């Protein structure tokens, strides 16, 4: 038994799964990755993967007010 907090055990999302979750085209996810404007991503070999916590944090940062500003 260790004193360390358990690691996030939620499965990582693929680009396709992220697109489905956010209800956007997968090309949009690829575009965000190329521009560095989307959720933080991790390279696992040649694949991009996304942690749910990073996606949720990114979504929180995208919140807009009724006036349309962030």
N, CA, C and O atoms as a Tripos MOL2 file, in Angstrom:
@<TRIPOS>MOLECULE
protein
  280   279    70     0     0
PROTEIN
NO_CHARGES

@<TRIPOS>ATOM
      1 N           0.8460   -1.1870    0.0000 N.3       1 UNK1
      2 CA          0.0000    0.0000    0.0000 C.3       1 UNK1
      3 C           0.8850    1.2420    0.0000 C.2       1 UNK1
      4 O           1.8510    1.3200    0.7590 O.2       1 UNK1
      5 N           0.5570    2.2100   -0.8490 N.am      2 UNK2
      6 CA          1.3620    3.4240   -0.9390 C.3       2 UNK2
      7 C           0.5550    4.6190   -0.4760 C.2       2 UNK2
      8 O          -0.6730    4.5820   -0.4090 O.2       2 UNK2
      9 N           1.2810    5.6820   -0.1570 N.am      3 UNK3
     10 CA          0.6280    6.9180    0.2670 C.3       3 UNK3
     11 C           0.2990    7.8120   -0.9150 C.2       3 UNK3
     12 O          -0.3830    8.8230   -0.7480 O.2       3 UNK3
     13 N           0.7640    7.4650   -2.0910 N.am      4 UNK4
     14 CA          0.5300    8.2940   -3.2820 C.3       4 UNK4
     15 C          -0.9370    8.2540   -3.6760 C.2       4 UNK4
     16 O          -1.6170    7.2400   -3.5190 O.2       4 UNK4
     17 N          -1.4030    9.3720   -4.1880 N.am      5 UNK5
     18 CA         -2.7870    9.4390   -4.6690 C.3       5 UNK5
     19 C          -2.9070    8.5540   -5.9030 C.2       5 UNK5
     20 O          -1.9620    8.4610   -6.6870 O.2       5 UNK5
     21 N          -4.0540    7.9010   -6.0890 N.am      6 UNK6
     22 CA         -4.2040    7.0570   -7.2740 C.3       6 UNK6
     23 C          -4.1660    7.8930   -8.5420 C.2       6 UNK6
     24 O          -4.6770    9.0130   -8.5820 O.2       6 UNK6
     25 N          -3.5600    7.3410   -9.5630 N.am      7 UNK7
     26 CA         -3.4700    8.0340  -10.8510 C.3       7 UNK7
     27 C          -4.8580    8.0850  -11.4830 C.2       7 UNK7
     28 O          -5.7300    7.2710  -11.1760 O.2       7 UNK7
     29 N          -5.0380    9.0490  -12.3610 N.am      8 UNK8
     30 CA         -6.2800    9.1410  -13.1180 C.3       8 UNK8
     31 C          -6.3870    7.8810  -13.9610 C.2       8 UNK8
     32 O          -5.5810    7.6650  -14.8670 O.2       8 UNK8
     33 N          -7.3710    7.0560  -13.6680 N.am      9 UNK9
     34 CA         -7.4930    5.7810  -14.3620 C.3       9 UNK9
     35 C          -8.4980    5.8260  -15.4950 C.2       9 UNK9
     36 O          -8.7670    4.8000  -16.1210 O.2       9 UNK9
     37 N          -9.0620    6.9970  -15.7730 N.am     10 UNK10
     38 CA         -9.9930    7.1110  -16.8980 C.3      10 UNK10
     39 C          -9.2200    6.8810  -18.1870 C.2      10 UNK10
     40 O          -8.1010    7.3700  -18.3370 O.2      10 UNK10
     41 N          -9.8050    6.1430  -19.1120 N.am     11 UNK11
     42 CA         -9.0880    5.9080  -20.3600 C.3      11 UNK11
     43 C          -8.8360    7.2110  -21.1130 C.2      11 UNK11
     44 O          -9.6340    8.1460  -21.0560 O.2      11 UNK11
     45 N          -7.7180    7.2490  -21.8110 N.am     12 UNK12
     46 CA         -7.4000    8.4080  -22.6370 C.3      12 UNK12
     47 C          -8.3110    8.4180  -23.8570 C.2      12 UNK12
     48 O          -8.7340    7.3670  -24.3390 O.2      12 UNK12
     49 N          -8.6060    9.6090  -24.3480 N.am     13 UNK13
     50 CA         -9.4580    9.7510  -25.5260 C.3      13 UNK13
     51 C          -8.6020    9.8690  -26.7770 C.2      13 UNK13
     52 O          -7.5760   10.5490  -26.7710 O.2      13 UNK13
     53 N          -9.0170    9.2180  -27.8350 N.am     14 UNK14
     54 CA         -8.3820    9.4060  -29.1360 C.3      14 UNK14
     55 C          -8.9390   10.6930  -29.7460 C.2      14 UNK14
     56 O          -9.8790   11.2820  -29.2120 O.2      14 UNK14
     57 N          -8.3650   11.1190  -30.8510 N.am     15 UNK15
     58 CA         -8.8750   12.3130  -31.5390 C.3      15 UNK15
     59 C         -10.3230   12.1000  -31.9730 C.2      15 UNK15
     60 O         -11.1460   13.0100  -31.8660 O.2      15 UNK15
     61 N         -10.6300   10.9150  -32.4560 N.am     16 UNK16
     62 CA        -11.9970   10.6010  -32.8820 C.3      16 UNK16
     63 C         -12.9620   10.6420  -31.6980 C.2      16 UNK16
     64 O         -14.0520   11.2050  -31.8020 O.2      16 UNK16
     65 N         -12.5660   10.0510  -30.5830 N.am     17 UNK17
     66 CA        -13.4220   10.0540  -29.3960 C.3      17 UNK17
     67 C         -13.6160   11.4630  -28.8640 C.2      17 UNK17
     68 O         -14.7090   11.8130  -28.4190 O.2      17 UNK17
     69 N         -12.5640   12.2760  -28.9050 N.am     18 UNK18
     70 CA        -12.6860   13.6630  -28.4650 C.3      18 UNK18
     71 C         -13.6680   14.4130  -29.3550 C.2      18 UNK18
     72 O         -14.5070   15.1680  -28.8620 O.2      18 UNK18
     73 N         -13.5660   14.2070  -30.6580 N.am     19 UNK19
     74 CA        -14.4870   14.8630  -31.5890 C.3      19 UNK19
     75 C         -15.9240   14.4560  -31.3020 C.2      19 UNK19
     76 O         -16.8220   15.2990  -31.3010 O.2      19 UNK19
     77 N         -16.1440   13.1860  -31.0620 N.am     20 UNK20
     78 CA        -17.4970   12.7170  -30.7420 C.3      20 UNK20
     79 C         -17.9910   13.3310  -29.4390 C.2      20 UNK20
     80 O         -19.1400   13.7620  -29.3520 O.2      20 UNK20
     81 N         -17.1270   13.3730  -28.4230 N.am     21 UNK21
     82 CA        -17.4990   13.9330  -27.1270 C.3      21 UNK21
     83 C         -17.8820   15.4140  -27.2550 C.2      21 UNK21
     84 O         -18.8650   15.8650  -26.6660 O.2      21 UNK21
     85 N         -17.0930   16.1590  -28.0320 N.am     22 UNK22
     86 CA        -17.3410   17.5930  -28.1890 C.3      22 UNK22
     87 C         -18.3390   17.9040  -29.3050 C.2      22 UNK22
     88 O         -18.7400   19.0540  -29.4830 O.2      22 UNK22
     89 N         -18.7320   16.8800  -30.0480 N.am     23 UNK23
     90 CA        -19.6790   17.0300  -31.1560 C.3      23 UNK23
     91 C         -19.1650   18.0170  -32.2030 C.2      23 UNK23
     92 O         -19.8720   18.9250  -32.6390 O.2      23 UNK23
     93 N         -17.9090   17.8020  -32.5840 N.am     24 UNK24
     94 CA        -17.2760   18.5940  -33.6400 C.3      24 UNK24
     95 C         -16.6540   17.6200  -34.6380 C.2      24 UNK24
     96 O         -16.4000   16.4660  -34.2930 O.2      24 UNK24
     97 N         -16.4060   18.0660  -35.8680 N.am     25 UNK25
     98 CA        -15.7300   17.1870  -36.8270 C.3      25 UNK25
     99 C         -14.3260   16.8320  -36.3410 C.2      25 UNK25
    100 O         -13.6650   17.6490  -35.7000 O.2      25 UNK25
    101 N         -13.8740   15.6240  -36.6410 N.am     26 UNK26
    102 CA        -12.5380   15.2100  -36.2200 C.3      26 UNK26
    103 C         -11.4770   16.1180  -36.8380 C.2      26 UNK26
    104 O         -10.4190   16.3130  -36.2410 O.2      26 UNK26
    105 N         -11.7360   16.6700  -38.0080 N.am     27 UNK27
    106 CA        -10.7790   17.5990  -38.6300 C.3      27 UNK27
    107 C         -10.5570   18.8280  -37.7440 C.2      27 UNK27
    108 O          -9.4560   19.3770  -37.7070 O.2      27 UNK27
    109 N         -11.5870   19.2550  -37.0400 N.am     28 UNK28
    110 CA        -11.4510   20.3810  -36.1130 C.3      28 UNK28
    111 C         -10.4520   20.0450  -35.0120 C.2      28 UNK28
    112 O          -9.6210   20.8780  -34.6520 O.2      28 UNK28
    113 N         -10.5270   18.8380  -34.4810 N.am     29 UNK29
    114 CA         -9.5710   18.4040  -33.4450 C.3      29 UNK29
    115 C          -8.1570   18.4150  -34.0070 C.2      29 UNK29
    116 O          -7.2270   18.8660  -33.3380 O.2      29 UNK29
    117 N          -7.9870   17.9190  -35.2390 N.am     30 UNK30
    118 CA         -6.6650   17.9370  -35.8750 C.3      30 UNK30
    119 C          -6.1750   19.3740  -36.0720 C.2      30 UNK30
    120 O          -4.9990   19.6700  -35.8560 O.2      30 UNK30
    121 N          -7.0770   20.2570  -36.4790 N.am     31 UNK31
    122 CA         -6.7080   21.6620  -36.6730 C.3      31 UNK31
    123 C          -6.2810   22.3040  -35.3580 C.2      31 UNK31
    124 O          -5.2880   23.0310  -35.3170 O.2      31 UNK31
    125 N          -7.0210   22.0410  -34.2820 N.am     32 UNK32
    126 CA         -6.6480   22.5730  -32.9730 C.3      32 UNK32
    127 C          -5.2620   22.0920  -32.5750 C.2      32 UNK32
    128 O          -4.4500   22.8660  -32.0670 O.2      32 UNK32
    129 N          -4.9960   20.8210  -32.8060 N.am     33 UNK33
    130 CA         -3.6890   20.2570  -32.4410 C.3      33 UNK33
    131 C          -2.5780   20.9350  -33.2370 C.2      33 UNK33
    132 O          -1.5250   21.2550  -32.6850 O.2      33 UNK33
    133 N          -2.8070   21.1550  -34.5230 N.am     34 UNK34
    134 CA         -1.7940   21.7900  -35.3730 C.3      34 UNK34
    135 C          -1.5230   23.2310  -34.9420 C.2      34 UNK34
    136 O          -0.3860   23.6980  -35.0060 O.2      34 UNK34
    137 N          -2.5710   23.9350  -34.5000 N.am     35 UNK35
    138 CA         -2.4240   25.3350  -34.0760 C.3      35 UNK35
    139 C          -2.0660   25.4710  -32.6010 C.2      35 UNK35
    140 O          -1.6770   26.5490  -32.1520 O.2      35 UNK35
    141 N          -2.1940   24.3780  -31.8440 N.am     36 UNK36
    142 CA         -1.9160   24.4360  -30.4090 C.3      36 UNK36
    143 C          -2.9930   25.1490  -29.6270 C.2      36 UNK36
    144 O          -2.7140   25.7270  -28.5760 O.2      36 UNK36
    145 N          -4.2420   25.1200  -30.1270 N.am     37 UNK37
    146 CA         -5.3180   25.8610  -29.4700 C.3      37 UNK37
    147 C          -6.3300   24.9690  -28.7630 C.2      37 UNK37
    148 O          -7.1910   25.4790  -28.0450 O.2      37 UNK37
    149 N          -6.2540   23.6850  -28.9390 N.am     38 UNK38
    150 CA         -7.2220   22.7680  -28.3350 C.3      38 UNK38
    151 C          -6.7560   22.2980  -26.9680 C.2      38 UNK38
    152 O          -5.8270   22.8570  -26.3850 O.2      38 UNK38
    153 N          -7.4150   21.2660  -26.4690 N.am     39 UNK39
    154 CA         -7.0110   20.7010  -25.1780 C.3      39 UNK39
    155 C          -5.5780   20.1670  -25.2390 C.2      39 UNK39
    156 O          -5.0820   19.8010  -26.3040 O.2      39 UNK39
    157 N          -4.9360   20.1320  -24.0920 N.am     40 UNK40
    158 CA         -3.5840   19.5560  -24.0200 C.3      40 UNK40
    159 C          -3.6420   18.1240  -24.5210 C.2      40 UNK40
    160 O          -4.5680   17.3760  -24.2040 O.2      40 UNK40
    161 N          -2.6390   17.7520  -25.3100 N.am     41 UNK41
    162 CA         -2.6110   16.3940  -25.8330 C.3      41 UNK41
    163 C          -1.2910   15.7430  -25.4800 C.2      41 UNK41
    164 O          -0.2960   16.4110  -25.1990 O.2      41 UNK41
    165 N          -1.3080   14.4550  -25.5020 N.am     42 UNK42
    166 CA         -0.1330   13.6560  -25.1860 C.3      42 UNK42
    167 C           0.1500   12.7490  -26.3620 C.2      42 UNK42
    168 O          -0.7650   12.1560  -26.9330 O.2      42 UNK42
    169 N           1.4060   12.6420  -26.7230 N.am     43 UNK43
    170 CA          1.7960   11.7410  -27.7910 C.3      43 UNK43
    171 C           2.1140   10.3770  -27.1790 C.2      43 UNK43
    172 O           2.9640   10.2570  -26.2960 O.2      43 UNK43
    173 N           1.4200    9.3670  -27.6640 N.am     44 UNK44
    174 CA          1.6620    7.9880  -27.2560 C.3      44 UNK44
    175 C           2.0960    7.2800  -28.5320 C.2      44 UNK44
    176 O           1.2750    6.8680  -29.3520 O.2      44 UNK44
    177 N           3.3880    7.1520  -28.6710 N.am     45 UNK45
    178 CA          3.9080    6.6850  -29.9520 C.3      45 UNK45
    179 C           3.5900    7.7350  -31.0030 C.2      45 UNK45
    180 O           3.9380    8.9050  -30.8430 O.2      45 UNK45
    181 N           2.9400    7.3260  -32.0600 N.am     46 UNK46
    182 CA          2.5620    8.2910  -33.1040 C.3      46 UNK46
    183 C           1.1400    8.8150  -32.9310 C.2      46 UNK46
    184 O           0.6390    9.5560  -33.7770 O.2      46 UNK46
    185 N           0.4980    8.4330  -31.8440 N.am     47 UNK47
    186 CA         -0.9030    8.7810  -31.6260 C.3      47 UNK47
    187 C          -1.0520    9.9400  -30.6350 C.2      47 UNK47
    188 O          -0.2850   10.0610  -29.6800 O.2      47 UNK47
    189 N          -2.0460   10.7770  -30.8800 N.am     48 UNK48
    190 CA         -2.4110   11.8250  -29.9260 C.3      48 UNK48
    191 C          -3.5000   11.2840  -29.0160 C.2      48 UNK48
    192 O          -4.4600   10.6630  -29.4730 O.2      48 UNK48
    193 N          -3.3370   11.5270  -27.7280 N.am     49 UNK49
    194 CA         -4.3370   11.1040  -26.7560 C.3      49 UNK49
    195 C          -4.6120   12.2710  -25.8130 C.2      49 UNK49
    196 O          -3.7560   13.1250  -25.5820 O.2      49 UNK49
    197 N          -5.8260   12.2830  -25.2790 N.am     50 UNK50
    198 CA         -6.2850   13.3920  -24.4410 C.3      50 UNK50
    199 C          -6.7860   12.8560  -23.1070 C.2      50 UNK50
    200 O          -7.5490   11.8920  -23.0570 O.2      50 UNK50
    201 N          -6.3460   13.4950  -22.0300 N.am     51 UNK51
    202 CA         -6.8640   13.1630  -20.6950 C.3      51 UNK51
    203 C          -8.1720   13.9120  -20.5030 C.2      51 UNK51
    204 O          -8.3030   15.0730  -20.8920 O.2      51 UNK51
    205 N          -9.1230   13.2410  -19.9080 N.am     52 UNK52
    206 CA        -10.4370   13.8650  -19.6730 C.3      52 UNK52
    207 C         -10.3130   15.1170  -18.8100 C.2      52 UNK52
    208 O         -11.0120   16.1020  -19.0490 O.2      52 UNK52
    209 N          -9.4420   15.0910  -17.8210 N.am     53 UNK53
    210 CA         -9.2710   16.2620  -16.9530 C.3      53 UNK53
    211 C          -8.7590   17.4580  -17.7550 C.2      53 UNK53
    212 O          -9.1800   18.5900  -17.5140 O.2      53 UNK53
    213 N          -7.8520   17.2150  -18.7080 N.am     54 UNK54
    214 CA         -7.3450   18.2980  -19.5540 C.3      54 UNK54
    215 C          -8.4470   18.8420  -20.4570 C.2      54 UNK54
    216 O          -8.5340   20.0480  -20.6860 O.2      54 UNK54
    217 N          -9.2800   17.9490  -20.9620 N.am     55 UNK55
    218 CA        -10.3880   18.3770  -21.8220 C.3      55 UNK55
    219 C         -11.3650   19.2320  -21.0210 C.2      55 UNK55
    220 O         -11.8110   20.2780  -21.4930 O.2      55 UNK55
    221 N         -11.6960   18.7900  -19.8140 N.am     56 UNK56
    222 CA        -12.6300   19.5450  -18.9730 C.3      56 UNK56
    223 C         -12.0490   20.9100  -18.6070 C.2      56 UNK56
    224 O         -12.7740   21.9050  -18.6080 O.2      56 UNK56
    225 N         -10.7570   20.9720  -18.2950 N.am     57 UNK57
    226 CA        -10.1200   22.2500  -17.9710 C.3      57 UNK57
    227 C         -10.1460   23.1810  -19.1780 C.2      57 UNK57
    228 O         -10.4120   24.3760  -19.0410 O.2      57 UNK57
    229 N          -9.8710   22.6330  -20.3590 N.am     58 UNK58
    230 CA         -9.8960   23.4330  -21.5820 C.3      58 UNK58
    231 C         -11.3130   23.9450  -21.8340 C.2      58 UNK58
    232 O         -11.5020   25.1050  -22.2000 O.2      58 UNK58
    233 N         -12.3090   23.0760  -21.6370 N.am     59 UNK59
    234 CA        -13.6970   23.5040  -21.8210 C.3      59 UNK59
    235 C         -14.0550   24.6400  -20.8720 C.2      59 UNK59
    236 O         -14.7080   25.6020  -21.2750 O.2      59 UNK59
    237 N         -13.6340   24.5350  -19.6200 N.am     60 UNK60
    238 CA        -13.9000   25.6020  -18.6490 C.3      60 UNK60
    239 C         -13.3020   26.9180  -19.1100 C.2      60 UNK60
    240 O         -13.8950   27.9770  -18.9020 O.2      60 UNK60
    241 N         -12.1340   26.8620  -19.7350 N.am     61 UNK61
    242 CA        -11.4740   28.0760  -20.2190 C.3      61 UNK61
    243 C         -12.1890   28.6680  -21.4380 C.2      61 UNK61
    244 O         -11.9810   29.8350  -21.7690 O.2      61 UNK61
    245 N         -13.0300   27.8700  -22.1060 N.am     62 UNK62
    246 CA        -13.7450   28.3430  -23.2870 C.3      62 UNK62
    247 C         -15.0870   28.9950  -22.9550 C.2      62 UNK62
    248 O         -15.7900   29.4760  -23.8440 O.2      62 UNK62
    249 N         -15.4290   29.0050  -21.6840 N.am     63 UNK63
    250 CA        -16.7150   29.5520  -21.2590 C.3      63 UNK63
    251 C         -16.8410   31.0200  -21.6590 C.2      63 UNK63
    252 O         -15.9160   31.8080  -21.4640 O.2      63 UNK63
    253 N         -17.9910   31.3770  -22.2190 N.am     64 UNK64
    254 CA        -18.2450   32.7490  -22.6050 C.3      64 UNK64
    255 C         -19.4080   33.3090  -21.8050 C.2      64 UNK64
    256 O         -20.3020   32.5750  -21.3840 O.2      64 UNK64
    257 N         -19.3850   34.6060  -21.6030 N.am     65 UNK65
    258 CA        -20.4850   35.2660  -20.9130 C.3      65 UNK65
    259 C         -21.5720   35.5660  -21.9310 C.2      65 UNK65
    260 O         -21.3820   35.3400  -23.1260 O.2      65 UNK65
    261 N         -22.6950   36.0660  -21.4780 N.am     66 UNK66
    262 CA        -23.7790   36.4070  -22.4000 C.3      66 UNK66
    263 C         -23.3760   37.5310  -23.3550 C.2      66 UNK66
    264 O         -23.9810   37.6910  -24.4150 O.2      66 UNK66
    265 N         -22.3620   38.3030  -22.9850 N.am     67 UNK67
    266 CA        -21.8760   39.3760  -23.8560 C.3      67 UNK67
    267 C         -20.9220   38.8360  -24.9240 C.2      67 UNK67
    268 O         -20.5280   39.5620  -25.8370 O.2      67 UNK67
    269 N         -20.5470   37.5330  -24.8000 N.am     68 UNK68
    270 CA        -19.7020   36.9250  -25.8010 C.3      68 UNK68
    271 C         -18.2170   37.0070  -25.5330 C.2      68 UNK68
    272 O         -17.4170   36.6030  -26.3770 O.2      68 UNK68
    273 N         -17.8260   37.5230  -24.3730 N.am     69 UNK69
    274 CA        -16.3880   37.5830  -24.0620 C.3      69 UNK69
    275 C         -16.0320   36.4670  -23.1100 C.2      69 UNK69
    276 O         -16.8730   35.9480  -22.3760 O.2      69 UNK69
    277 N         -14.7480   36.1080  -23.1410 N.am     70 UNK70
    278 CA        -14.2740   35.0420  -22.2310 C.3      70 UNK70
    279 C         -13.7830   35.6080  -20.9410 C.2      70 UNK70
    280 O         -13.3500   34.8610  -20.0630 O.2      70 UNK70
@<TRIPOS>BOND
     1     1     2 1
     2     2     3 1
     3     3     4 2
     4     3     5 am
     5     5     6 1
     6     6     7 1
     7     7     8 2
     8     7     9 am
     9     9    10 1
    10    10    11 1
    11    11    12 2
    12    11    13 am
    13    13    14 1
    14    14    15 1
    15    15    16 2
    16    15    17 am
    17    17    18 1
    18    18    19 1
    19    19    20 2
    20    19    21 am
    21    21    22 1
    22    22    23 1
    23    23    24 2
    24    23    25 am
    25    25    26 1
    26    26    27 1
    27    27    28 2
    28    27    29 am
    29    29    30 1
    30    30    31 1
    31    31    32 2
    32    31    33 am
    33    33    34 1
    34    34    35 1
    35    35    36 2
    36    35    37 am
    37    37    38 1
    38    38    39 1
    39    39    40 2
    40    39    41 am
    41    41    42 1
    42    42    43 1
    43    43    44 2
    44    43    45 am
    45    45    46 1
    46    46    47 1
    47    47    48 2
    48    47    49 am
    49    49    50 1
    50    50    51 1
    51    51    52 2
    52    51    53 am
    53    53    54 1
    54    54    55 1
    55    55    56 2
    56    55    57 am
    57    57    58 1
    58    58    59 1
    59    59    60 2
    60    59    61 am
    61    61    62 1
    62    62    63 1
    63    63    64 2
    64    63    65 am
    65    65    66 1
    66    66    67 1
    67    67    68 2
    68    67    69 am
    69    69    70 1
    70    70    71 1
    71    71    72 2
    72    71    73 am
    73    73    74 1
    74    74    75 1
    75    75    76 2
    76    75    77 am
    77    77    78 1
    78    78    79 1
    79    79    80 2
    80    79    81 am
    81    81    82 1
    82    82    83 1
    83    83    84 2
    84    83    85 am
    85    85    86 1
    86    86    87 1
    87    87    88 2
    88    87    89 am
    89    89    90 1
    90    90    91 1
    91    91    92 2
    92    91    93 am
    93    93    94 1
    94    94    95 1
    95    95    96 2
    96    95    97 am
    97    97    98 1
    98    98    99 1
    99    99   100 2
   100    99   101 am
   101   101   102 1
   102   102   103 1
   103   103   104 2
   104   103   105 am
   105   105   106 1
   106   106   107 1
   107   107   108 2
   108   107   109 am
   109   109   110 1
   110   110   111 1
   111   111   112 2
   112   111   113 am
   113   113   114 1
   114   114   115 1
   115   115   116 2
   116   115   117 am
   117   117   118 1
   118   118   119 1
   119   119   120 2
   120   119   121 am
   121   121   122 1
   122   122   123 1
   123   123   124 2
   124   123   125 am
   125   125   126 1
   126   126   127 1
   127   127   128 2
   128   127   129 am
   129   129   130 1
   130   130   131 1
   131   131   132 2
   132   131   133 am
   133   133   134 1
   134   134   135 1
   135   135   136 2
   136   135   137 am
   137   137   138 1
   138   138   139 1
   139   139   140 2
   140   139   141 am
   141   141   142 1
   142   142   143 1
   143   143   144 2
   144   143   145 am
   145   145   146 1
   146   146   147 1
   147   147   148 2
   148   147   149 am
   149   149   150 1
   150   150   151 1
   151   151   152 2
   152   151   153 am
   153   153   154 1
   154   154   155 1
   155   155   156 2
   156   155   157 am
   157   157   158 1
   158   158   159 1
   159   159   160 2
   160   159   161 am
   161   161   162 1
   162   162   163 1
   163   163   164 2
   164   163   165 am
   165   165   166 1
   166   166   167 1
   167   167   168 2
   168   167   169 am
   169   169   170 1
   170   170   171 1
   171   171   172 2
   172   171   173 am
   173   173   174 1
   174   174   175 1
   175   175   176 2
   176   175   177 am
   177   177   178 1
   178   178   179 1
   179   179   180 2
   180   179   181 am
   181   181   182 1
   182   182   183 1
   183   183   184 2
   184   183   185 am
   185   185   186 1
   186   186   187 1
   187   187   188 2
   188   187   189 am
   189   189   190 1
   190   190   191 1
   191   191   192 2
   192   191   193 am
   193   193   194 1
   194   194   195 1
   195   195   196 2
   196   195   197 am
   197   197   198 1
   198   198   199 1
   199   199   200 2
   200   199   201 am
   201   201   202 1
   202   202   203 1
   203   203   204 2
   204   203   205 am
   205   205   206 1
   206   206   207 1
   207   207   208 2
   208   207   209 am
   209   209   210 1
   210   210   211 1
   211   211   212 2
   212   211   213 am
   213   213   214 1
   214   214   215 1
   215   215   216 2
   216   215   217 am
   217   217   218 1
   218   218   219 1
   219   219   220 2
   220   219   221 am
   221   221   222 1
   222   222   223 1
   223   223   224 2
   224   223   225 am
   225   225   226 1
   226   226   227 1
   227   227   228 2
   228   227   229 am
   229   229   230 1
   230   230   231 1
   231   231   232 2
   232   231   233 am
   233   233   234 1
   234   234   235 1
   235   235   236 2
   236   235   237 am
   237   237   238 1
   238   238   239 1
   239   239   240 2
   240   239   241 am
   241   241   242 1
   242   242   243 1
   243   243   244 2
   244   243   245 am
   245   245   246 1
   246   246   247 1
   247   247   248 2
   248   247   249 am
   249   249   250 1
   250   250   251 1
   251   251   252 2
   252   251   253 am
   253   253   254 1
   254   254   255 1
   255   255   256 2
   256   255   257 am
   257   257   258 1
   258   258   259 1
   259   259   260 2
   260   259   261 am
   261   261   262 1
   262   262   263 1
   263   263   264 2
   264   263   265 am
   265   265   266 1
   266   266   267 1
   267   267   268 2
   268   267   269 am
   269   269   270 1
   270   270   271 1
   271   271   272 2
   272   271   273 am
   273   273   274 1
   274   274   275 1
   275   275   276 2
   276   275   277 am
   277   277   278 1
   278   278   279 1
   279   279   280 2
@<TRIPOS>SUBSTRUCTURE
     1 UNK1         2 RESIDUE 1 A UNK
     2 UNK2         6 RESIDUE 1 A UNK
     3 UNK3        10 RESIDUE 1 A UNK
     4 UNK4        14 RESIDUE 1 A UNK
     5 UNK5        18 RESIDUE 1 A UNK
     6 UNK6        22 RESIDUE 1 A UNK
     7 UNK7        26 RESIDUE 1 A UNK
     8 UNK8        30 RESIDUE 1 A UNK
     9 UNK9        34 RESIDUE 1 A UNK
    10 UNK10       38 RESIDUE 1 A UNK
    11 UNK11       42 RESIDUE 1 A UNK
    12 UNK12       46 RESIDUE 1 A UNK
    13 UNK13       50 RESIDUE 1 A UNK
    14 UNK14       54 RESIDUE 1 A UNK
    15 UNK15       58 RESIDUE 1 A UNK
    16 UNK16       62 RESIDUE 1 A UNK
    17 UNK17       66 RESIDUE 1 A UNK
    18 UNK18       70 RESIDUE 1 A UNK
    19 UNK19       74 RESIDUE 1 A UNK
    20 UNK20       78 RESIDUE 1 A UNK
    21 UNK21       82 RESIDUE 1 A UNK
    22 UNK22       86 RESIDUE 1 A UNK
    23 UNK23       90 RESIDUE 1 A UNK
    24 UNK24       94 RESIDUE 1 A UNK
    25 UNK25       98 RESIDUE 1 A UNK
    26 UNK26      102 RESIDUE 1 A UNK
    27 UNK27      106 RESIDUE 1 A UNK
    28 UNK28      110 RESIDUE 1 A UNK
    29 UNK29      114 RESIDUE 1 A UNK
    30 UNK30      118 RESIDUE 1 A UNK
    31 UNK31      122 RESIDUE 1 A UNK
    32 UNK32      126 RESIDUE 1 A UNK
    33 UNK33      130 RESIDUE 1 A UNK
    34 UNK34      134 RESIDUE 1 A UNK
    35 UNK35      138 RESIDUE 1 A UNK
    36 UNK36      142 RESIDUE 1 A UNK
    37 UNK37      146 RESIDUE 1 A UNK
    38 UNK38      150 RESIDUE 1 A UNK
    39 UNK39      154 RESIDUE 1 A UNK
    40 UNK40      158 RESIDUE 1 A UNK
    41 UNK41      162 RESIDUE 1 A UNK
    42 UNK42      166 RESIDUE 1 A UNK
    43 UNK43      170 RESIDUE 1 A UNK
    44 UNK44      174 RESIDUE 1 A UNK
    45 UNK45      178 RESIDUE 1 A UNK
    46 UNK46      182 RESIDUE 1 A UNK
    47 UNK47      186 RESIDUE 1 A UNK
    48 UNK48      190 RESIDUE 1 A UNK
    49 UNK49      194 RESIDUE 1 A UNK
    50 UNK50      198 RESIDUE 1 A UNK
    51 UNK51      202 RESIDUE 1 A UNK
    52 UNK52      206 RESIDUE 1 A UNK
    53 UNK53      210 RESIDUE 1 A UNK
    54 UNK54      214 RESIDUE 1 A UNK
    55 UNK55      218 RESIDUE 1 A UNK
    56 UNK56      222 RESIDUE 1 A UNK
    57 UNK57      226 RESIDUE 1 A UNK
    58 UNK58      230 RESIDUE 1 A UNK
    59 UNK59      234 RESIDUE 1 A UNK
    60 UNK60      238 RESIDUE 1 A UNK
    61 UNK61      242 RESIDUE 1 A UNK
    62 UNK62      246 RESIDUE 1 A UNK
    63 UNK63      250 RESIDUE 1 A UNK
    64 UNK64      254 RESIDUE 1 A UNK
    65 UNK65      258 RESIDUE 1 A UNK
    66 UNK66      262 RESIDUE 1 A UNK
    67 UNK67      266 RESIDUE 1 A UNK
    68 UNK68      270 RESIDUE 1 A UNK
    69 UNK69      274 RESIDUE 1 A UNK
    70 UNK70      278 RESIDUE 1 A UNK
